Amino acid sequence: MSNSPKKTIWSLQDNKRSEFERRAFKPTGKKPKNKTLQYVLVSLVVLFGFSFLLIKINEDPLETCLWDSFCINSKDSLLLYTVYVFLTICLIIGSIAGAYALGKKLGNNIKV
């Protein structure tokens, strides 16, 4: 056993790869695209869809009065009520994100 040749572990398939296979993972030099805007827009569309579905799931008509003279109903003005629910959910998510950012900043300033 000691006279057997030592097997190299780092060898890549005993150099059986073709030149095309070797070039497959070479960097192209192109910068990756920033997809943050696309992710934000898709998440807003999904959130708007969920807002619409929340209204459609509830069979009872919902009514909200924003002012004394302006009331919206979930059966009569479906789109406007969907926008209202969407903005309410966005306000809640924004408040949570703002509280997290503020807490993180205060936590970094008040390190023990």
C-alpha positions in Angstrom: 0.0 0.0 0.0 2.8 2.4 0.7 4.3 2.0 -2.8 1.1 2.9 -4.6 1.1 6.4 -6.2 -0.5 9.1 -4.1 -3.8 10.2 -5.5 -4.3 14.0 -6.0 -7.5 15.1 -4.4 -7.5 18.6 -6.0 -7.5 17.4 -9.6 -10.6 18.4 -11.5 -11.8 15.2 -13.0 -8.3 14.4 -14.2 -8.4 17.3 -16.6 -11.3 15.7 -18.6 -13.1 19.0 -19.0 -13.3 20.6 -22.4 -12.3 24.2 -23.0 -16.0 25.2 -23.2 -16.7 23.7 -19.8 -13.7 25.5 -18.3 -14.9 28.9 -19.7 -18.5 28.3 -18.4 -17.9 30.1 -15.0 -15.5 32.8 -16.1 -16.5 36.2 -15.0 -18.0 38.2 -17.9 -17.0 41.6 -16.6 -20.6 42.8 -16.6 -21.9 44.3 -13.3 -25.0 42.6 -11.9 -28.2 44.5 -12.4 -29.8 46.2 -9.4 -33.2 44.6 -9.0 -34.3 46.5 -5.8 -36.9 48.5 -7.7 -38.3 45.4 -9.3 -38.6 43.6 -6.0 -40.3 46.6 -4.4 -42.8 47.0 -7.2 -43.6 43.2 -7.2 -44.1 43.2 -3.4 -46.4 46.3 -3.7 -48.5 44.6 -6.4 -48.7 41.4 -4.3 -49.7 43.5 -1.3 -52.4 45.2 -3.3 -53.7 41.9 -4.5 -53.9 40.6 -0.9 -55.7 43.8 0.1 -58.3 43.1 -2.6 -58.6 39.4 -1.5 -59.1 40.5 2.1 -62.1 42.5 1.0 -63.5 39.8 -1.2 -63.2 37.1 1.5 -65.4 39.2 3.9 -69.0 38.8 2.8 -70.4 41.6 5.0 -70.3 45.1 3.6 -67.7 47.2 5.3 -68.0 50.9 5.7 -65.4 53.5 6.7 -65.8 57.2 7.1 -62.7 59.2 6.6 -64.5 62.5 7.1 -68.0 63.3 8.2 -69.0 63.8 4.6 -66.9 61.1 2.9 -67.6 57.5 3.6 -66.5 54.5 1.5 -68.3 51.1 1.3 -66.6 47.9 0.4 -69.5 46.8 -1.9 -70.2 50.1 -3.7 -66.6 51.4 -4.2 -64.5 48.3 -4.2 -61.4 49.8 -5.7 -61.3 52.8 -3.4 -61.8 50.5 -0.4 -59.0 48.3 -1.6 -56.7 51.3 -1.8 -57.7 52.2 1.7 -56.9 48.8 3.0 -53.6 48.8 1.0 -52.5 52.1 2.4 -53.4 51.0 6.0 -51.2 47.9 5.6 -48.4 50.0 4.1 -48.7 52.3 7.1 -48.4 49.5 9.5 -45.4 47.9 7.7 -43.7 51.3 7.5 -44.3 51.9 11.2 -42.8 48.5 12.1 -39.8 49.2 9.8 -39.3 52.7 11.3 -39.5 51.4 14.8 -36.9 48.7 14.0 -34.5 51.3 12.4 -34.9 53.7 15.3 -34.4 50.9 17.9 -31.3 49.6 16.1 -29.9 53.1 16.0 -30.6 53.7 19.6 -29.2 50.3 20.5 -26.0 51.1 18.7 -25.7 54.4 20.5 -26.4 53.0 24.0 -24.1 50.0 24.0 -23.2 48.7 27.4 
